[in-house]
């Protein structure tokens, strides 16, 4: 499947910002089951300082902006060719050891709520794939998909407490529970072509767990499936913070308004 993607991000500040830095993880790479045919990024209101590959093999673009800036826009466009591999990405590559993905983070700590969801799964299922799909189902049963109930700093345990969340929360809960059961797990940010619309106001997120003999396998808890040809992987990390499309800091009292417009369509 060939997918055309347009991702427009606009920041508006109510006062000039003294200085700011942003890291963008908005550039997908060719990987197993995914070939990036073309990709471009246009930036207005900021300066591209550098582009580098981080420890997870994500492409990172570093922006800076200074005085008198009240608006920043980033517009990415490109096409990718994808195939349905039933969520299987394959073996771990790069410089990061597999054991690192069993490390807990602040957002993926396995507290009492996470452990309750994972309880008994290892006794009930002998096959890894069956167990992890059952975990995905349990999470969605416990935490309904609902926008506006959590934020970027909501932990896995807190999202379960709320009983509502978004794809980021579902991914964090899955990662925390999988690690508690000794599976390496990681966060994935990217794009999903919806069946009912092409325009979206946010990118997508899901989780991957490492299974002996298969390697990394994806689980989209929010949609109850493993990623297929409608998905484009952009960045991975231990949690949202390491794979966030945009992250950074700024100095000054200004507040910001963020607008995101994403179009994903089959070409």
C-alpha angles and dihedrals in degrees: 000000000000115000127194115208133194119181118181120182123183128185119194120189122200090217135021114280118232094214139333144178128203133188115209122200095182103120116095119210132214107263139152107316093006132081119184106217097184138345134180136180126202120191127192126184095019139067124241103230101176146340121216145157115251130212092279093051091254118148108239125194116199118210130187130193134179147177122353093019113133100156133041124181130187119188121187125183133173150120132251133189114220139181134202109251096162089256095302113140098168138224126355113268135185134039100307113099117232093239090066089072090065090062116112120231132194091263095043103041111141103234128169094288094051092047091050091056092048095044116122097004094112091053094046100047128046096183118074095218093051091048095050094046088051089051090052090052093049092052094052090047090054100038116041119208108255129150120228101028098095138027140210092281097050111122125223093252093047092051090055089049090054091049089215135074148128136263091284091057093046090052093049093049092048092048093048093048094044092051090048086058091049098258118134106237138180143186122250128198122192147104135303126196105225120219095220102041144012100210119078136172098215141029121248135251136197140158137253128205126196115236123188110252095015105050119207116008124185127229121189101196094182092061098030095236144092113257115273135181092304091070129086117193115216110165140001134198146145088279142339093295092063095046103033114139090226130015135155149106140264138192124228140054096276121126121214140220118206127206122186126185119182129179120189117176139157111256 
